[in-house]
Amino acid sequence: MMKVLFGCAFCFLTCFGFAQDETRPSNEWFRELAVTQIQELKTGALLVRLPENQIAINLALEKGFVKRAENIQKELDLKNYQVAKAFQHNYTFSEVYFFKASDTEHVKNQQWDSITYYNYDLEPSPPIMRFEGGKPHFTAELTLLRADTTHGNVEGNGDDPMFEALIIKSPDFIQLHKPFPYYVRTWSSLPIRRKTTKVVELLDGNLWLFYKTKGS
């Protein structure tokens, strides 16, 4: 019954939304869904999407700003490397895999053989270290948190970006919902932002706490 609840939840949230508050599921409904999700993640895998920013790089190259394009790429490579290393040293809750944003549609369509995965050094992973399905999986990325998903648009996310965070999402890249501990803020808008290692550490700790108190 719980797996049926989990499987139907995202379809309901994204395809139909909630026209009125009366149709919004109860807090108990969301609690049961969160318990199912934490159990599935514990036995499954987290697929972390790494940005590529190819549009900005191509635009710089088209305008002849080669050095600018190189700097964008270097900055992005460093950020992605920091994310991978943060997971290597601070994430223990589930299996974790890394893929580039250009493979997003392959992940959505579960075309596992078409996806290039990367190890903690951002080198292509050998076949033995690839995620090939057969178990539950969720996605994650450093991006802008959106407003309450239950009032989301056709993409399944709220309309207004709120703040940057490390966010756990569904296999279709839809934000999860409280009480699942699905995000940790980076505080990027503040003079001193959280280090990526701390963000991943907090996420891992929140997942373990929720699992031990609600899901195990």
DOVO-802407 format. One record per residue: x, y, z of N, C-alpha, C in turn; residue number from 1. Coordinates in steps of 0.2 Angstrom, whole numbers, always signed. Each point is the difference from the previous one (the first is absolute). Layout:
BEGIN
     nx     ny     nz    cax    cay    caz     cx     cy     cz    i
      X      Y      Z      X      Y      Z      X      Y      Z  NUM
...
//
This chain:
BEGIN
     nx     ny     nz    cax    cay    caz     cx     cy     cz    i
     +4     -6     +0     -4     +6     +0     +4     +6     +0    1
     +6     +0     +4     +4     +6     +0     +3     +1     -6    2
     +3     -5     -4     +3     +1     -6     -5     +3     -5    3
     -6     -2     +0     -5     +3     -4     -1     +7     +1    4
     +0     +2     +6     -1     +7     +2     +6     +4     -3    5
     +6     -3     +1     +6     +4     -2     +0     +0     -8    6
     -2     -5     -3     +0     +0     -8     -5     +5     -3    7
     -6     +1     +4     -5     +4     -3     +1     +8     +2    8
     +4     +1     +5     +0     +6     +3     +2     +6     -5    9
     +6     -2     -3     +3     +6     -5     -5     +1     -6   10
     -3     -5     -2     -5     +1     -6     -5     +4     +2   11
     -3     -1     +6     -5     +4     +3     +2     +7     +1   12
     +6     +1     +3     +2     +7     +1     +2     +4     -6   13
     +3     -3     -5     +2     +3     -6     -6     +1     -5   14
     -4     -5     -1     -5     +0     -6     -6     +4     +2   15
     -2     +0     +7     -6     +3     +1     +0     +6     +5   16
     +6     +0     +4     +0     +5     +5     -5     +0     +5   17
     -1     +6     +3     -6     +0     +5     -3     +7     -1   18
     -6     -1     -3     -4     +6     -1     -3     +4     +6   19
     -1     -4     +5     -3     +3     +6     +3     -3     +6   20
     +1     +4     +6     +3     -3     +6     -4     -6     +2   21
     -6     -1     -2     -4     -6     +2     +3     -7     -3   22
     +3     +1     -6     +2     -6     -3     +8     -1     +2   23
     +3     +4     +4     +7     -1     +2     +0     -6     +5   24
     +4     -5     -1     +1     -6     +4     +2     +3     +7   25
     -2     -5     +5     +1     +2     +7     +7     +0     +2   26
     +2     +2     +6     +7     +0     +2     +2     -8     +1   27
     -5     -4     +2     +1     -7     +1     +2     -3     -7   28
     -4     +2     -5     +2     -3     -7     +7     +2     -2   29
     +2     +6     +2     +7     +2     -2     +5     -4     +5   30
     -2     -1     +6     +5     -4     +4     +1     -7     -2   31
     -6     -3     -2     +1     -7     -2     +4     +0     -7   32
     -1     +5     -4     +4     +0     -6     +7     +1     +1   33
     +2     +4     +5     +7     +2     +2     +3     -7     +3   34
     -3     -3     +4     +2     -7     +3     +2     -4     -6   35
     -4     -1     -5     +1     -5     -5     +6     +3     -4   36
     +1     +6     -1     +5     +3     -4     +7     -1     +3   37
     +0     +1     +7     +6     -1     +4     +2     -7     +0   38
     -4     -5     +0     +1     -7     +0     +3     -2     -7   39
     -3     +3     -5     +2     -2     -7     +7     +3     -1   40
     +1     +6     +2     +7     +3     -1     +5     -4     +3   41
     -1     -2     +6     +5     -4     +4     +2     -6     -3   42
     -5     -4     -4     +2     -6     -3     +1     +2     -8   43
     +0     +6     -2     +1     +1     -7     +6     +5     -1   44
     -1     +5     -4     +6     +4     -2     -2     +7     -1   45
     +5     +4     +0     -1     +7     -1     +4     +2     -6   46
     -3     +3     -5     +3     +2     -6     +1     +7     +0   47
     +6     +3     +0     +2     +7     +1     +1     +3     -7   48
     -4     +5     -2     +1     +3     -6     +5     +6     +1   49
     +5     +0     -5     +5     +5     +0     -1     +5     -6   50
     -1     +7     +1     -1     +4     -5     +6     +1     -5   51
     -2     +2     -6     +5     +1     -5     +1     +7     -3   52
     -6     +4     +0     +0     +7     -1     +3     +1     -8   53
     -2     -5     -4     +2     +1     -7     -2     +6     -4   54
     -6     +2     +2     -3     +6     -3     +5     +6     +1   55
     +2     +1     +6     +4     +6     +1     +7     -1     -3   56
     +3     -6     +0     +6     -1     -3     +0     +1     -8   57
     -5     -3     -3     -1     +1     -7     -1     +8     -2   58
     -4     +3     +4     -1     +7     -1     +6     +4     +0   59
     +4     -1     +5     +7     +3     +1     +4     -1     -6   60
     +0     -7     -2     +4     -1     -6     -2     +3     -7   61
     -7     +0     +0     -2     +4     -6     +2     +7     -1   62
     +0     +3     +6     +2     +7     +0     +8     +1     +0   63
     +3     -5     +0     +8     +0     +0     +3     +0     +7   64
     -4     +0     +5     +3     +0     +7     +3     -7     +2   65
     +5     -2     -3     +3     -7     +1     +2     +0     +7   66
     +3     +5     +3     +3     -1     +7     -6     +0     +5   67
     -6     +4     -2     -6     +0     +4     -3     -7     +0   68
     +0     -3     -5     -3     -7     -1     +5     -5     +4   69
     +6     +1     +0     +5     -5     +4     -1     +1     +7   70
     -1     +7     +2     -1     +1     +7     -7     -3     +3   71
     -5     +1     -4     -7     -3     +2     +1     -8     +1   72
     +4     -3     -5     +0     -7     +0     +5     -2     +6   73
     +5     +3     +2     +4     -1     +6     -4     +1     +6   74
     -4     +5     +1     -4     +1     +6     -5     -5     +1   75
     -3     -2     -6     -5     -5     +0     +3     -7     +2   76
     +6     -2     -3     +3     -6     +2     +2     +0     +7   77
     +3     +5     +3     +1     +1     +7     -6     -1     +5   78
     -5     +3     -2     -6     -1     +4     -3     -7     +0   79
     +0     -3     -6     -2     -7     -1     +5     -5     +4   80
     +6     +2     +0     +5     -4     +3     -1     +0     +8   81
     -1     +6     +2     -2     +1     +7     -6     -4     +3   82
     -5     +0     -5     -6     -4     +2     +2     -7     +0   83
     +3     -3     -5     +2     -7     +0     +4     -2     +7   84
     +5     +4     +1     +4     -1     +6     -4     +0     +7   85
     -5     +5     +0     -4     +1     +6     -4     -6     +1   86
     -2     -3     -5     -4     -7     +0     +4     -5     +2   87
     +6     +0     -3     +5     -6     +2     +2     +0     +7   88
     +0     +5     +3     +3     +1     +7     -6     +1     +6   89
     -6     +2     -3     -5     +2     +5     -7     -4     -1   90
     +0     -4     -5     -7     -3     -1     +0     -8     +0   91
     -4     -2     +5     +0     -8     +1     -6     -3     +0   92
     -6     +4     -1     -6     -3     +0     -2     -5     -5   93
     +2     +1     -6     -2     -4     -6     +6     +0     -5   94
     -1     -4     -5     +5     +0     -5     -1     +7     -4   95
     +5     +2     -3     +0     +7     -3     +4     -1     -7   96
     -3     +3     -5     +3     +0     -7     -1     +7     -2   97
     +5     +2     -5     +0     +7     -3     -1     +0     -7   98
     -4     +4     -3     -1     +1     -7     +0     +7     -2   99
     +1     +1     -7     +0     +7     -2     -7     +2     -2  100
     -2     +6     +0     -7     +3     -2     -2     -2     -7  101
     +5     -1     -4     -2     -2     -7     -3     -7     -1  102
     +1     -4     +6     -3     -7     +0     -7     +0     +4  103
     -3     +6     +1     -6     +0     +4     -6     -4     -3  104
     -1     +1     -7     -5     -4     -3     +1     -7     +1  105
     +6     -2     -1     +2     -7     +1     -2     -3     +7  106
     +1     +4     +5     -2     -2     +7     -7     +0     +0  107
     -4     +5     -2     -7     +0     +0     -3     -6     -3  108
     +3     -2     -6     -3     -6     -4     +3     -7     +2  109
     +5     +1     +6     +3     -6     +2     +4     -4     -5  110
     +3     +4     -5     +4     -3     -5     +7     -1     +3  111
     +1     -4     +4     +7     -1     +4     +6     -1     -4  112
     -1     -3     -5     +6     -2     -4     +2     +7     -4  113
     -4     +5     -1     +2     +6     -3     +3     +5     +4  114
     +0     -1     +7     +3     +5     +4     +7     -1     +2  115
     +4     +6     +0     +7     +0     +2     +0     +2     +7  116
     +2     -5     +4     +1     +1     +8     +7     +2     +1  117
     +1     +4     +6     +7     +2     +1     +1     -2     +8  118
     +7     -1     +1     +2     -2     +7     +1     +6     +4  119
     +3     -1     +6     +1     +6     +4     +5     +5     -2  120
     +4     -2     -5     +5     +4     -4     -2     +3     -6  121
     -7     -1     -1     -3     +2     -6     +3     -3     -7  122
     +2     -6     +1     +2     -4     -6     -5     -5     -2  123
     -1     -1     -6     -5     -5     -2     +0     -7     +4  124
     -5     -2     +3     +0     -6     +4     +0     -6     -5  125
     +3     -6     +2     +0     -6     -4     -7     -3     +1  126
     -2     -5     -4     -6     -3     +0     -2     -3     +7  127
     +5     -2     +3     -2     -4     +7     -2     +5     +5  128
     +1     +7     -1     -1     +5     +5     -6     +4     -3  129
     -4     -2     -4     -6     +4     -3     -6     -2     +3  130
     -5     +4     +1     -7     -1     +2     -4     -3     -6  131
     -3     -6     +1     -3     -3     -6     -7     -2     +2  132
     -3     +4     +5     -7     -1     +2     -1     -6     +4  133
     -6     -3     +0     -1     -6     +4     -1     +2     +8  134
     +0     +6     +2     -1     +2     +7     -3     +7     +0  135
     -3     +2     +5     -2     +7     +0     +5     +5     -1  136
     -1     +6     -3     +5     +5     +0     -4     +7     +0  137
     +4     +5     +3     -2     +7     +0     +6     +4     -3  138
     -2     +6     -2     +5     +5     -3     +1     +5     +5  139
     +6     +4     -1     +2     +5     +5     +4     +5     -4  140
     +0     +6     +2     +4     +6     -3     +0     +6     +4  141
     +6     +4     -1     +0     +6     +3     -3     +5     -5  142
     -6     +3     +2     -4     +4     -4     -4     +5     +4  143
     -5     +3     -3     -4     +5     +4     -6     -4     +2  144
     -2     +0     +6     -6     -3     +3     -6     +4     -2  145
     -5     -4     -2     -6     +4     -2     -6     +0     +5  146
     -5     +3     -1     -5     +1     +5     -4     -7     +0  147
     -4     -1     +5     -3     -6     +2     -2     -4     -7  148
     +3     -6     +0     -2     -4     -6     -7     -2     -1  149
     -4     -1     +5     -7     -2     +0     -4     +6     -4  150
     +3     +6     -1     -4     +5     -4     +5     +1     -6  151
     +3     -5     -3     +5     +1     -5     -3     +1     -7  152
     +4     +2     -5     -2     +1     -6     +1     -7     -4  153
     +0     +0     -7     +0     -6     -3     +6     -4     +0  154
     +6     +3     +3     +6     -3     +1     +0     -3     +7  155
     -5     +1     +4     +0     -3     +6     +3     +4     +6  156
     +3     +6     -2     +3     +4     +5     -4     +6     +1  157
     +1     +4     +5     -3     +6     +1     +2     +5     -5  158
     -4     +6     +0     +2     +5     -5     +6     +4     +2  159
     +1     +2     +6     +4     +5     +2     +7     -3     +3  160
     +6     +1     -3     +6     -2     +4     +1     +3     +6  161
     +2     -4     +6     +0     +3     +6     +7     +2     +2  162
     +4     -6     +0     +7     +1     +2     +4     -6     -2  163
     +7     +0     +0     +4     -5     -3     +0     -6     +6  164
     +0     -6     -2     +0     -6     +5     +3     -6     -4  165
     +2     -5     +4     +1     -6     -3     -7     -4     +1  166
     -3     -2     -5     -7     -2     +0     +0     -8     -3  167
     -4     -4     +4     -1     -6     -2     -7     +0     -4  168
     +0     -3     -6     -6     +0     -4     -2     -7     -2  169
     -6     -1     -3     -2     -6     -3     +4     -3     -6  170
     -1     -6     -2     +3     -2     -6     -1     +5     -6  171
     -6     +4     +0     -2     +4     -5     +2     +7     +1  172
     +5     +1     +5     +2     +7     +2     -5     +4     +3  173
     -4     -2     +4     -5     +3     +4     +1     +1     +7  174
     +0     +6     +3     +2     +0     +7     -5     -4     +4  175
     +3     -3     +5     -4     -4     +5     -3     +5     +5  176
     -3     -2     +5     -4     +4     +4     +1     -2     +8  177
     -1     +5     +4     +1     -1     +7     -5     -5     +2  178
     +1     -4     +5     +5     +0     +5     +7     -3     -2  179
     +0     -3     -7     +6     -2     -2     +6     +5     +0  180
     +6     -1     +3     +5     +5     +0     +3     +1     -6  181
     -3     +3     -5     +2     -1     -7     +5     +6     -2  182
     +2     +5     +4     +4     +5     -2     +4     +3     +6  183
     +6     +3     -2     +4     +3     +5     +2     +7     -4  184
     -1     +5     +3     +2     +7     -2     +8     +1     -1  185
     +2     +3     -5     +7     +2     +0     +2     +7     +3  186
     -6     +4     +1     +1     +7     +2     +5     +4     -5  187
     -1     -2     -6     +4     +4     -5     -1     +7     +0  188
     -6     +3     +2     -1     +7     +0     +3     +4     +6  189
     +3     -4     +4     +4     +3     +6     +7     +1     -1  190
     +3     +5     +3     +8     +1     -1     +4     -7     +1  191
     -2     -4     +5     +3     -6     +1     -4     -6     -1  192
     +0     -3     -6     -4     -5     -1     +2     -7     +3  193
     -4     -5     +0     +2     -6     +3     +5     -4     -5  194
     +5     -3     +2     +4     -4     -4     -4     -6     -3  195
     +1     -2     -6     -3     -6     -3     +1     -6     +4  196
     +5     -1     +3     +1     -6     +5     -5     +0     +6  197
     -1     +6     +2     -5     +1     +6     -7     -1     -2  198
     -2     +2     -6     -6     -1     -3     -2     -7     -1  199
     +5     -4     -3     -1     -7     -1     +0     -4     +7  200
     +4     +2     +5     +0     -3     +6     -7     +1     +4  201
     -2     +6     -1     -7     +2     +3     -5     -4     -3  202
     +0     -1     -6     -5     -4     -4     +0     -7     +2  203
     +6     -3     +1     +1     -7     +2     -2     -1     +7  204
     +1     +5     +4     -2     -1     +7     -8     +1     +1  205
     -3     +4     -4     -7     +1     +0     -3     -7     -2  206
     +2     -3     -6     -2     -6     -2     +0     -5     +5  207
     +6     -1     +3     +1     -5     +5     -5     +1     +6  208
     -1     +6     +2     -4     +1     +6     -7     -1     -2  209
     -3     +2     -6     -7     -2     -2     -1     -7     +0  210
     +5     -4     -3     -1     -7     -1     +0     -4     +6  211
     +4     +2     +5     +1     -3     +7     -7     +1     +4  212
     -2     +6     -1     -6     +2     +4     -7     -1     -3  213
     +0     +0     -7     -6     -1     -3     -1     -6     -5  214
     +6     -2     -3     +0     -5     -5     +2     -7     +1  215
     +4     -1     +6     +3     -6     +1     -5     -5     +4  216
//
